[in-house]
Amino acid sequence: MPRPARSTRRRLAWGTAAVLAAGVAVPTLAQATPGGGPASAGASAGATAAGSAAASPASGHKAKNVIVLIGDGMGDSEITLARDYTVGANGRLNMDGFPRTGAYTTYSVDEKGKPEYVTDSAASGTGWATGNKTVNGRISKTPGTDKPLPTMLELAKKKGLATGNITTADLTDATPAVQNAHVRDRGCQGPADMKKCPRDTLGQGGGGSIAEQTVTTGADVLMGGGKEHFDQTVTEGPHKGRTVTEQARKAGYRLVTDKSGLESATPGTPLLGLFARSDIPVEWTGKPAARGGTDPQRCTTSNPERPDTTPSLERQTSRAIELLEAQQKGKNGKAKVKGHGKKPGKGFFLQVEGASIDKQDHVADPCGQIGETVAFDRAVKVARDYARKHPDTLVVTSADHAHASQIVPTDAKPAGLASTLITDEGRPLQVSYSNNDPAAAQEHTGTQVRIAASGPGADRVQGVTDQTDLFHTVTGALR
């Protein structure tokens, strides 16, 4: 989580200077060493190379477009489980094929900047979205002074790029929120949810709830679940008495709620896709893990609770790229709404989240978890296929934190919850969820996670870096 308790000022990319005295910056190698002394020669050489790559891109390493894909809770164990079950132990997923691969640390901080070794999605997302560590639960604000921090998406928009943010969770959930909003607590999702964020209310000069700020930030393409938060009524400010959905329409957004609406969307009109009342239902189902394990099972690659009209994350990603690319080429891209004008040829920024890998890990549901990892991997393929045809596109995939699932021997007797699956290779595989009381939700872990990339600036992800370095990789690569 945190870097040493040290306030820093960072010069943001693209010449935007932001003085953020309360931000928590990544330490230098010597500062990161216990006691402040120098690291060993071996560690110094590796860490210095990684840090150098993350801090100063080679000349000419500039990207026109950036696609950041985040598998929530997708640690190495979650990736391996999906790989083993679907393509086999010797197979490879789409996310395994990136030419540059590294790992990054994911810790958060307390309000004094001291490390918290296990992060939540709000603090971790703030790390890559703003380049600063923060407190668990906080959305793109400083840990000590609770001040807003500029995000990748906001900076890309300011530069004239088309922008998008899509997820399989509520659009107001932590990972999408870190690009769109600034609140003290991630639970402040709608106007009726502001109890923990009194200074963020419109009446106190704040931006309002995450839903309200998502609209006012004004990304060109927004997709996810969470319609229940957008249907809440605004209680303060110029939109008082309207729902957030009505506020969005007033701002020029076209609201779509299913596949057909998504397909009929046109460039030049901001798109708000709300495909579920809360989280979008998962794609796969099966028996959850249990005490003492389960009988061997095959996963069901469908879900009766997921409407047929729900667009897949794969299609949401490809459609978002189509709309953003058309806008940046100027096809029907004349601004119809104040604040949505684009500079032709400037490119686009898109964040994509596969959210329910994490959510199924929490409830120890291996089939749901694998299905969401597979769905996310198909979205990764969309991004990689686009980048092959557009080599000026930086594609990065990573996770916000690791999680609970572990692949264990089939004759092991885990102390917590377990399930035995029969893989597509016809082999038994036992997965254990045992990092919390079996009656409670399983937990995040504090281990480093994979980061992989292709395109301009991809070399910056190599070695062991920190989550906050992703901010500099993206902003440093964009033209």
JOJOVEN-V486332 format. One record per residue. RES is the residue in one small letter. SS is DSSP state (~ for helix, > for strand, _ for the rest). PHI is phi as a letter, one per 40 degrees, with the letter a starting at -180 (NA if undefined). PSI is psi in whole degrees, -180 to 180 (NA if undefined). Layout:
BEGIN
res=[RES;RES]
ss=[SS;SS]
phi=[PHI;PHI]
psi=[PSI;PSI]
END
This chain:
BEGIN
res=[m;p;r;p;a;r;s;t;r;r;r;l;a;w;g;t;a;a;v;l;a;a;g;v;a;v;p;t;l;a;q;a;t;p;g;g;g;p;a;s;a;g;a;s;a;g;a;t;a;a;g;s;a;a;a;s;p;a;s;g;h;k;a;k;n;v;i;v;l;i;g;d;g;m;g;d;s;e;i;t;l;a;r;d;y;t;v;g;a;n;g;r;l;n;m;d;g;f;p;r;t;g;a;y;t;t;y;s;v;d;e;k;g;k;p;e;y;v;t;d;s;a;a;s;g;t;g;w;a;t;g;n;k;t;v;n;g;r;i;s;k;t;p;g;t;d;k;p;l;p;t;m;l;e;l;a;k;k;k;g;l;a;t;g;n;i;t;t;a;d;l;t;d;a;t;p;a;v;q;n;a;h;v;r;d;r;g;c;q;g;p;a;d;m;k;k;c;p;r;d;t;l;g;q;g;g;g;g;s;i;a;e;q;t;v;t;t;g;a;d;v;l;m;g;g;g;k;e;h;f;d;q;t;v;t;e;g;p;h;k;g;r;t;v;t;e;q;a;r;k;a;g;y;r;l;v;t;d;k;s;g;l;e;s;a;t;p;g;t;p;l;l;g;l;f;a;r;s;d;i;p;v;e;w;t;g;k;p;a;a;r;g;g;t;d;p;q;r;c;t;t;s;n;p;e;r;p;d;t;t;p;s;l;e;r;q;t;s;r;a;i;e;l;l;e;a;q;q;k;g;k;n;g;k;a;k;v;k;g;h;g;k;k;p;g;k;g;f;f;l;q;v;e;g;a;s;i;d;k;q;d;h;v;a;d;p;c;g;q;i;g;e;t;v;a;f;d;r;a;v;k;v;a;r;d;y;a;r;k;h;p;d;t;l;v;v;t;s;a;d;h;a;h;a;s;q;i;v;p;t;d;a;k;p;a;g;l;a;s;t;l;i;t;d;e;g;r;p;l;q;v;s;y;s;n;n;d;p;a;a;a;q;e;h;t;g;t;q;v;r;i;a;a;s;g;p;g;a;d;r;v;q;g;v;t;d;q;t;d;l;f;h;t;v;t;g;a;l;r]
ss=[_;_;_;_;_;_;>;>;>;>;>;_;_;_;_;_;>;>;>;>;>;>;>;>;_;_;_;_;~;~;~;~;_;~;~;~;_;_;_;_;~;~;~;~;~;~;~;~;~;~;~;~;~;~;~;_;_;_;_;_;_;_;>;_;>;>;>;>;>;>;>;_;_;_;_;~;~;~;~;~;~;~;~;~;~;~;_;_;_;_;_;_;_;~;~;~;~;_;_;>;>;>;>;>;>;_;_;>;>;_;_;_;_;_;>;>;_;_;_;_;~;~;~;~;~;~;~;~;~;~;_;_;>;_;_;_;_;_;>;_;>;_;_;_;_;_;_;>;_;_;_;~;~;~;~;~;~;~;_;_;_;>;>;>;>;>;>;>;>;>;_;_;_;~;~;~;~;~;~;~;_;_;>;_;_;_;_;_;_;_;~;~;~;_;_;_;_;~;~;~;_;~;~;~;_;_;_;_;_;~;~;~;~;~;~;~;~;_;_;_;>;>;>;>;>;_;~;~;~;~;_;_;>;_;_;_;_;_;_;_;_;_;>;~;~;~;~;~;~;~;_;_;_;>;>;>;_;_;~;~;~;~;~;_;_;_;_;_;_;_;>;>;>;>;_;_;_;_;_;_;_;_;_;_;>;_;_;_;_;>;>;_;_;_;_;_;>;_;_;>;_;_;_;_;_;_;_;_;_;_;_;_;~;~;~;~;~;~;~;~;~;~;~;~;~;~;~;~;~;_;_;_;_;_;_;_;_;_;_;_;_;_;_;_;_;_;_;>;>;>;>;>;>;>;_;~;~;~;~;~;~;~;_;_;_;~;~;~;~;~;~;~;~;~;~;~;~;~;~;~;~;~;~;~;~;~;~;~;~;_;_;_;>;>;>;>;>;>;>;_;_;>;_;_;_;>;>;>;_;_;_;_;_;_;_;_;>;>;>;>;>;>;_;_;_;_;_;>;>;>;>;>;>;_;_;_;_;_;_;_;_;_;_;_;>;_;_;_;>;>;>;>;>;>;_;_;_;~;~;~;~;_;>;>;>;>;_;_;~;~;~;~;~;~;~;~;~;>;_]
phi=[NA;c;c;d;c;a;c;b;b;b;c;c;c;g;g;c;c;b;c;b;c;c;c;b;c;c;c;c;d;c;c;c;c;d;g;g;c;c;c;c;c;c;c;c;c;c;c;c;c;c;c;c;c;c;c;b;c;c;c;g;c;b;b;c;b;b;b;b;b;b;c;c;g;c;c;d;c;c;c;c;c;c;c;d;c;c;b;g;d;c;c;b;c;c;c;c;c;c;c;b;b;a;b;b;c;b;c;b;b;c;c;c;g;c;c;b;c;b;c;b;c;c;c;c;c;d;d;c;c;b;g;b;c;a;c;d;g;c;b;f;b;c;c;c;c;f;b;c;b;c;b;d;c;c;c;c;c;c;c;h;c;c;b;a;a;b;a;c;c;d;c;c;c;d;c;c;c;c;c;b;a;a;b;c;b;c;c;c;c;b;d;c;b;c;d;c;b;c;c;c;c;c;c;b;g;c;c;g;c;d;c;c;c;d;c;c;c;g;d;c;b;b;a;i;c;g;d;c;c;c;c;c;c;c;b;a;g;c;b;d;g;c;c;c;c;c;d;c;c;c;c;h;c;c;c;b;b;a;d;c;c;c;c;c;c;b;c;g;b;d;b;b;b;b;b;a;c;b;c;c;d;c;c;b;b;i;c;c;c;a;c;g;g;b;c;d;b;b;c;c;c;a;a;c;c;b;d;c;c;c;c;c;c;d;c;d;c;c;c;c;c;d;c;c;c;c;c;c;c;g;c;f;c;c;d;c;b;d;g;b;c;b;c;d;g;c;g;a;b;b;b;b;b;c;c;c;d;c;c;c;c;d;c;f;b;c;c;d;c;c;d;c;c;c;c;c;c;c;c;d;c;d;c;c;c;c;c;c;c;b;c;c;b;c;b;b;b;a;b;c;a;c;a;c;c;b;c;b;d;c;c;c;b;d;c;b;b;a;a;b;b;b;c;c;c;g;b;c;a;b;b;b;b;a;b;a;d;d;c;b;c;c;b;c;b;c;c;c;b;c;b;b;a;a;g;d;g;c;c;c;c;c;g;b;b;b;d;c;c;c;d;c;c;c;c;c;c;c;c]
psi=[-99;162;173;156;93;127;138;165;131;135;116;157;168;23;9;115;129;118;110;76;-24;1;152;116;162;134;157;171;-45;-39;-30;-15;136;131;-4;4;173;150;169;161;-41;-48;-37;-45;-47;-46;-37;-41;-44;-44;-38;-43;-35;-20;-32;101;150;149;139;-11;73;140;145;-40;153;132;118;122;125;119;107;124;13;76;-179;-35;-40;-40;-46;-40;-46;-40;-50;-42;-38;-58;-4;161;-32;7;178;136;168;-38;-13;-8;8;144;-20;128;142;-160;151;152;155;12;158;-168;164;-175;-15;5;10;147;137;115;-16;120;161;179;-27;-50;-40;-43;-40;-36;-54;-29;-31;-13;14;143;151;-175;144;133;-13;145;104;46;157;155;-38;-46;-6;43;145;145;131;141;164;-49;-43;-41;-39;-43;-43;-32;-10;8;151;147;149;156;114;152;161;-2;-173;139;-17;5;171;-50;-49;-34;-32;-21;-24;-18;169;102;156;-32;135;-19;-8;64;-36;172;-28;1;25;12;-39;1;55;-33;-7;-2;156;-35;-24;13;7;-173;-4;-167;170;-42;-46;-44;-31;-40;-46;-29;-38;36;149;-32;121;128;144;-159;-157;24;-29;-31;-32;-18;-4;155;132;134;-10;162;-171;-19;16;132;-18;156;164;-33;-43;-36;-42;-44;-40;-33;-1;0;143;125;128;150;5;-178;-47;-39;-39;-43;-28;-2;147;149;153;-17;123;141;129;107;117;102;5;158;-39;-130;147;130;147;165;-36;157;166;-178;134;162;154;162;132;-2;180;164;151;136;155;143;149;121;41;170;113;-19;-1;111;144;-20;0;123;143;161;-34;-48;-36;-42;-47;-37;-39;-44;-43;-47;-43;-41;-42;-39;-46;-17;-9;10;112;25;12;132;124;-11;138;132;-7;14;141;152;116;135;1;-13;-167;160;132;129;135;129;130;97;-30;5;-50;-47;-35;-30;-43;-38;12;48;93;-37;-45;-42;-47;-44;-40;-32;-41;-43;-42;-41;-33;-35;-37;-42;-41;-47;-43;-40;-41;-42;-31;-35;-16;79;-6;20;124;124;127;135;140;-165;165;-28;168;177;-163;-27;140;136;121;163;148;-19;4;155;81;144;-24;-122;148;158;143;127;154;115;173;-18;-3;19;147;143;127;130;135;142;99;31;13;170;132;-25;-7;171;140;159;160;160;165;16;159;158;163;146;136;153;162;156;-173;126;2;-27;-19;-14;-6;157;-160;115;-168;158;-38;-23;-24;-36;-46;-31;-45;-52;-30;-27;-30;142;NA]
END
